């Protein structure tokens, strides 16, 4: 199976501008394509997985990826799928975040001469002359058409700033610039980016002629990507300092039953024949599929740490192995009062709750366990002797943590 048919079989393709031309280009390894990453944080999230694995798949088929860091567009803020205006970051913040992105992308993409490139659109956007941009680019856009775009309609009632209104023009200009200067003939992005991406394709054709071979593909990353990026209101980061390998593994181990095969098909590099066979698994084997998903994706991001995460998970859920690889927090002796520490303070110290009030609510709701015993009241305390041996704390059914004396 050639690469384009594989992308379709994995359920990745949402819309394309010219399927025949796109199929021929990617199947022959003739695509130089870009995907944009606005660096609004210092780590990529699980929501970026589709883009990262797609770039890897296409590079393996001989195509050349461009990872475009949005150093310029991040200063504007993309309104797509948002209900309020994004915080505008400083240039220093953006540069720092971009460097963090690059380190994480290198686990997926091979950079170097003739291979993948990492570019930053600040290099051309920040030097643009405003009046020249209005004359040369702005004249190619219809305000009426822009206002009909879904990304803007969602924001019209609550207010859309003129700053954000320019995002489509900036993103379109990126494709135009990359097409001219880097031979980039294809762009990929989430399904919610379709209007912005069509703007880039149309800009190239209006400026360079209808025969300009600029192609656009969008991926099914709109609702599914956002769902993958967050859990219980918190982002699932690729940075191990933000989301530990164990927690990362557990996130994928605990995906909904209805989503597990979709995630395996879209995100892993398992052969489609194997996935089709797994698709027939029922009941208890669904958990086996979840373990495979969790291990495959944790391996992609964290390498050998995936084995430790799997071992720790089995110690908790299957009863084998030990809990040596469970996330843990060392509690300084000075935090103890009269040889003990209250469960509320301990949960905050272990980052299992943001505040004593949140920890209290969890205890009162019966959702906190210490060494497999339910904590009956908020005044429960853990002793120094218990911490010396290591205390296993469980929040709800799936979040485990170990506290030890420093």
Residue, then its C-alpha position, 0 to 999 in steps of 0.5 A: x500500500x502506498x503512503x496516500x492510501x495508507x493515510x486514508x486507511x488510517x482515517x487521517x484525511x479530511x479534505x483535499x484540494x486536488x486528490x489526484x495530484x496530491x496522491x501522485x506527489x506524496x506517493x512519489x516522495x515529491x512533496x515538500x510540505x509544511x505543518x505549522x506549530x504556534x508556540x504558545x507553551x514550552x512543550x508540545x501536547x498529545x494534541x500534536x501527535x497526529x501532526x508529528x506522526x504524519x510528518x514521520x510517515x511522509x518523511x519515511x516515504x521520501x517526502x520532505x517536511x518543514x516544521x514551521x514554528x509560528x514565531x510571527x503568527x503566535x504574536x497575533x493569535x489564531x482565533x480558530x476554535x477559540x471563544x476568547x482572545x489568546x494571550x499575546x506572548x513576548x518574543x523572548x517567550x516565543x523563542x524559548x518555546x520554539x527551542x523546546x519544540x525542536x528538541x521534542x520534534x527531533x524524536x519524530x523527524x530527522x532534520x538535516x540537509x536534504x531532510x526535514x527543516x525547521x523554519x520560523x515565520x518570524x523571519x519573514x513576517x516581522x519584517x513586512x512593510x504594512x502598506x506593501x502587505x496591504x497592497x500586494x496581499x490584502x487585495x487578494x482577500x475578500x472580507x465577505x468570504x473571510x467573514x463566512x469562514x467558520x473560524x471567524x463566525x465562531x467569534x463574531x458574537x463575543x468579539x473578534x479583534x482586528x489583530x486576530x482577523x489578520x491571522x488568515x492573511x498571515x497564515x496564507x502568506x506563510x504558504x506563499x513565502x514557503x512556496x517561493x523560497x523553499x519549494x514547498x508545494x503542500x500544506x497540512x493542518x487540522x480540519x478547523x484550519x481549512x479556510x485559512x489553508x485555502x487562503x494560502x492556496x488561492x493566494x499562490x494561484x492569484x499571485x503566481x498563476x492558476x497553474x501554480x501547483x500548490x496543494x492543501x490537505x486537512x487532517x481529522x485533528x479538530x475535535x479528536x486532536x483537542x480531545x487527545x490534548x487534554x484530560x480532566x482539564x489538564x494538558x498532556x505534555x510531551x515534556x517529561x518534566x510536565x507529564x511524567x512517562x508514567x502519567x503519559x502512559x496512563x493517559x493513553x492506557x485510560x482512553x475511552x473504549x470507543x476511541x482506542x482503535x481509532x487512536x491505534x490506527x491514526x497514531x501508531x506505526x503498527x501494520x494495518x493488517x495487525x490493526x484490522x485483526x485487533x479491531x475484532x477484539x472484544x471485551x477483556x481484550x480491549x484492555x490489551x489494545x489499550x496497553x499496546x496503544x499506551x506502550x507504542x505512543x510512550x515509546x515514541x516520546x520517551x523511548x526506554x522509559x515506556x518499559x518502566x511505565x508499563x511495568x509500574x502500571x502492571x504493578x498497580x492494575x495486574x499485580x505483577x512487578x513492583x512500584x519502583x517506577x511509579x511517580x513519586x515525591x520526596x517529602x522534606x522532613x521539615x514539612x512534618x509536624x510532630x512526626x506526621x503530615x496531614x493528607x491535605x498537605x501531602x496531596x498538595x505537595x505531591x501535586x495531586x491537588x492544587x489546594x487544601x480545599x480541593x484535596x478536602x473535597x476529594x477526601x469528602x467525596x471518598x476519592x482518596x486512598x492511602x495504601x489501598x485504604x480509603x481516607x475517611x476524613x480530611x484530618x487523616x495524617x501520614x506518619x514519618x514511619x509510613x513515609x520512610x517505607x513509602x506511601x502509595x496514594x490513589x486519587x480516584x480509580x486511575x491516578x497513583x502516586x508514591x510519597x517518600x521521606x526525603 
